[in-house]
């Protein structure tokens, strides 16, 4: 029944109160437990989920939820055992707890812890055994589970005063706790600094219960005298919690006489703090049911899986939203670019058209100047015996170049053929103003007799211009 010690970072303790529940909140460090909050939860309301729930961060910053069990539902026994290491205590008791328990072991939940005090001559230690019914623990856990409070441990805070560190005065230490219609009495017998016996009684709050408590105390005293640890005169240290009526003290006087000393009990804050300190530092499982603890851990793990799946789905949805958002952005950018392309394309087409028109105009201009230049040259170089009848200037594009031709037709006096050859040669040697050849080629088109005038002949020359 041993549990592994875990490093906790925070702790909650919930206790029933007259107006509902009381929730204590603590921060836990390696040195101490510090109270962080004290919250009253009205009856019918649940503890704040933000305070008691365990999110995924609990894997790294552990939180312990402690459920309190009323002390009247816990049966107590003080036993002497050989001194041993803390982790060996519970296995050692497993062989004896069946004899100590008033309940069948199948219906009981138990735990134990050593009580501070000197070891006796035989080297034994005093151990407090706590036994309760499984039904009581289940009822408490089920009640808290319905309120959203999943407990990691079950403790009875009132026992922290009984187990507090420090030397106790010899005598009977009695705590009377006033309930709604009953009084709980926790009686511990201390002698020579050691806990000799412990008893708890839950008595109805009426006069007959006073005598019943005295009778039970006398039986314990007689048993202690027989065992040899009870002296003849015992001092009573009486502590009261709540509105305990005054008639309990005269009843106790029948057992202790005038040896009754009233003392102040531990405050509720100190009890809660001591419970949190023990729970967060102990290796013992307390009165928690193993199957409930496993179920709560499984629920926590399932919750982590669900949170992980939700997170993954949320990330996927965010990714899809980002994708579609970016896609819409790119679509908008594409539309803008397409519009720009259309605009630029139209402008480019217009520019090409304008360029083509300019080039055409330049070519026309060059053609005009070329024609004028050619006409001037061929006219100046023409011999008097020859005359023009026709000048035909043509231009065409071939292979990216412009080819221009000037066809000269004319007539001449009979016997002037030699002058025609000289004229052809002169045309071949003609140059432009920049020193380049005016014609790339001058071809002779032949001569023939003029049918209308026998003293005349007809001739033709074809002059070619290459380039621009």
Rosetta blueprint (number, residue, H / E / L):
1 X L
2 X E
3 X L
4 X L
5 X L
6 X L
7 X L
8 X L
9 X L
10 X E
11 X E
12 X E
13 X E
14 X E
15 X E
16 X E
17 X E
18 X L
19 X L
20 X E
21 X E
22 X E
23 X E
24 X E
25 X E
26 X E
27 X E
28 X E
29 X L
30 X L
31 X L
32 X L
33 X E
34 X E
35 X E
36 X E
37 X E
38 X E
39 X E
40 X E
41 X E
42 X E
43 X L
44 X L
45 X L
46 X L
47 X L
48 X L
49 X H
50 X H
51 X H
52 X H
53 X L
54 X L
55 X L
56 X H
57 X H
58 X H
59 X H
60 X L
61 X L
62 X L
63 X E
64 X E
65 X E
66 X E
67 X E
68 X E
69 X L
70 X L
71 X H
72 X H
73 X H
74 X E
75 X E
76 X E
77 X E
78 X E
79 X E
80 X E
81 X E
82 X E
83 X L
84 X L
85 X L
86 X H
87 X H
88 X H
89 X H
90 X H
91 X H
92 X H
93 X H
94 X L
95 X L
96 X L
97 X H
98 X H
99 X H
100 X H
101 X L
102 X L
103 X L
104 X L
105 X H
106 X H
107 X H
108 X E
109 X E
110 X E
111 X E
112 X E
113 X E
114 X E
115 X L
116 X L
117 X L
118 X L
119 X L
120 X L
121 X L
122 X L
123 X L
124 X E
125 X E
126 X E
127 X E
128 X E
129 X E
130 X E
131 X E
132 X E
133 X E
134 X H
135 X H
136 X H
137 X H
138 X H
139 X H
140 X H
141 X H
142 X H
143 X H
144 X H
145 X H
146 X H
147 X L
148 X L
149 X L
150 X L
151 X L
152 X L
153 X E
154 X E
155 X E
156 X L
157 X L
158 X L
159 X H
160 X H
161 X H
162 X H
163 X L
164 X L
165 X L
166 X L
167 X L
168 X L
169 X L
170 X L
171 X E
172 X E
173 X E
174 X E
175 X E
176 X E
177 X E
178 X E
179 X L
180 X L
181 X L
182 X E
183 X E
184 X E
185 X E
186 X E
187 X E
188 X E
189 X E
190 X E
191 X E
192 X L
193 X L
194 X E
195 X E
196 X E
197 X E
198 X E
199 X E
200 X E
201 X E
202 X E
203 X E
204 X E
205 X L
206 X L
207 X H
208 X H
209 X H
210 X H
211 X H
212 X H
213 X H
214 X H
215 X H
216 X H
217 X H
218 X H
219 X H
220 X H
221 X H
222 X H
223 X H
224 X H
225 X H
226 X H
227 X H
228 X L
229 X L
230 X L
231 X L
232 X L
233 X L
234 X L
235 X L
236 X E
237 X E
238 X E
239 X E
240 X E
241 X E
242 X L
243 X L
244 X L
245 X L
246 X L
247 X H
248 X H
249 X H
250 X H
251 X H
252 X H
253 X H
254 X H
255 X H
256 X H
257 X L
258 X L
259 X L
260 X E
261 X E
262 X E
263 X L
264 X L
265 X L
266 X L
267 X L
268 X H
269 X H
270 X H
271 X H
272 X H
273 X H
274 X H
275 X H
276 X H
277 X H
278 X H
279 X H
280 X H
281 X H
282 X L
283 X L
284 X E
285 X L
286 X L
287 X L
288 X L
289 X L
290 X H
291 X H
292 X H
293 X H
294 X H
295 X H
296 X H
297 X H
298 X H
299 X H
300 X H
301 X H
302 X H
303 X H
304 X H
305 X H
306 X H
307 X H
308 X H
309 X H
310 X H
311 X H
312 X H
313 X H
314 X H
315 X H
316 X H
317 X H
318 X H
319 X H
320 X H
321 X H
322 X H
323 X H
324 X H
325 X H
326 X H
327 X H
328 X H
329 X H
330 X H
331 X H
332 X H
333 X H
334 X H
335 X H
336 X H
337 X H
338 X H
339 X H
340 X H
341 X H
342 X H
343 X H
344 X H
345 X H
346 X H
347 X H
348 X H
349 X H
350 X H
351 X H
352 X H
353 X H
354 X H
355 X H
356 X H
357 X H
358 X H
359 X H
360 X H
361 X H
362 X H
363 X H
364 X H
365 X H
366 X H
367 X H
368 X H
369 X H
370 X H
371 X H
372 X H
373 X H
374 X H
375 X H
376 X H
377 X H
378 X H
379 X H
380 X H
381 X H
382 X L
383 X L
384 X L
385 X L
386 X E
387 X E
388 X E
389 X E
390 X E
391 X E
392 X E
393 X E
394 X E
395 X E
396 X E
397 X E
398 X E
399 X L
400 X L
401 X E
402 X E
403 X E
404 X E
405 X E
406 X E
407 X E
408 X E
409 X E
410 X E
411 X E
412 X E
413 X E
414 X L
415 X L
416 X L
417 X H
418 X H
419 X H
420 X H
421 X H
422 X H
423 X H
424 X H
425 X H
426 X H
427 X H
428 X H
429 X H
430 X L
431 X E
432 X L
433 X L
434 X L
435 X L
436 X L
437 X E
438 X L
439 X L
440 X L
441 X E
442 X E
443 X E
444 X E
445 X E
446 X E
447 X E
448 X E
449 X E
450 X L
451 X L
452 X L
453 X L
454 X L
455 X L
456 X E
457 X E
458 X E
459 X E
460 X E
461 X E
462 X E
463 X E
464 X E
465 X E
466 X L
467 X L
468 X L
